[in-house]
Amino acid sequence: MLEPSADEIRDWGNSAIQLITEYLGGLRDRAVYRHMFSRRIRDRLDTALPRKGTDFDSLLKVFREDIIPFSRQNAHPRMFGYVQSPGIPLAAFADLLASTLNANLTVWRSAPAPVELERLTIDWVRQILGFNAEAGGLFVSGGSMANLAAIAAAREAKGDSPGRLRIYASSETHFSIAKAAALLGIGRENVCHVAVDEHFKIRTKELIAKITADLEAGYVPFCVVANAGTVNTGAVDPLAEVRGIADRFQLWMHVDGSYGAFAILAESTRKLFAGMEHADSIALDPHKWLYLPVDVGCVIYRDPEKARAAFAHEAEYTRIIGEQGDETFAFWDYGPELSRRFRALKVWMLLKGVGLDALSQAIESNLACARHLESVVQDSDDFEMAAPVELSIFCFRHVPVQLRSQSPKALDAFNERLLIALQRDGSSYLSNATLGGRFALRGCVLNYRTTLRDMEILLDDLRRVARSVMSSEQA
């Protein structure tokens, strides 16, 4: 098994491709999620520490019979939970090829062609976002790592200022910002959360007031984080206005666009992102709205040299000898990782193989699906929206006629029970959000397979499951 023959590799490949083909071809016939218990899954697996090898067909059999059926089917067209990409077959092949080459993209000399491909692909991302020609960055594991890298660069750019550093972000900002502050020694308590308006966007007047008050109190404001698509509702902060505030107080402006920034490719939402191109840094997740399999996040810096000041470090074992110019380039100078897998290959294969036109159409379709659900909910007498739809995230509640007289707390509890029942039912999958203190059913359309009809099926599923929930409670 360590050194298979060419024929064995070919046979393994054929068997794996056949399984992939069958799996993708039957996605709509599968439950999105199968309710199961941890112990029952463990009992299906051979837990003995292997001493002898096992043939490939037996390994594939475990994947087919014990892994696939008891996994959440993230590629299913009605997998609306969280911000979950389906992955695409082209990128699955890219991951296979990247793992076969096993390039380690630390420095140019370690992987010349892969490094050049990543630099090229990063530049394509820069162009999509409209950043200046000098901007640059790198691929990381995901949005959390991208946010960490950007906050580290922002802190370094502030210099050795005496006093406690402060970051500003809306109350809807992803928790990875507070986590980054904790990991970097800034402190979670120094992430100052600003209230949002009725559209869940940051209140800029309150942002100004908090910065001003902190300056008077002796704090050192250094960074403001704006959202290009929040995880709860998909809200996009007024990016140009936040940039103006950052300039006024000499702050680093970071944009968390992990979920929503690639919606700039859609004509119908492009105007929402005006001003994003002037951010000092941005976090992105190609493994979200570019439909790629995990893991591939991205951070772009408007001035990469400011990031280099935060991450560059010299050691004898990394000293570059005998190279000049571009051949001295090192990714480790721009981010926290040393060892880095060849993530760029699947991004390059997607952009080159699919093209921006097709991606734009797919994103527009996702946006249309979310808007369609909002329209159907507003026309119904048993559902209500909990937040306006801006991108492809939708938050709503089921309010059956017989429960209309119930208190808000009782309706929240009912919708929470409904969510659990829907997930266990398996036809559609939603997650949850708390908005204004109220429980909401939350979904995100992030799948090129999803259709308008799937949105209607979701509501039908909820009605069907709700009847079962109410019947069991009355019994």
PyMOL commands that set and color helices and strands:
alter all, ss='L'
color gray80, all
select helices_A, chain A and resi 6-25+27-29+38-44+56-67+89-101+108-110+112-129+143-158+176-183+188-190+204-216+239-249+261-265+270-273+276-278+286-289+304-311+316-318+325-328+331-333+344-354+356-379+401-403+408-425+452-474
alter helices_A, ss='H'
color red, helices_A
select strands_A, chain A and resi 136-140+165-170+191-194+220-227+252-257+281-284+297-301+383-385+393-398+431-435+438-444
alter strands_A, ss='S'
color yellow, strands_A
deselect
rebuild
show_as cartoon
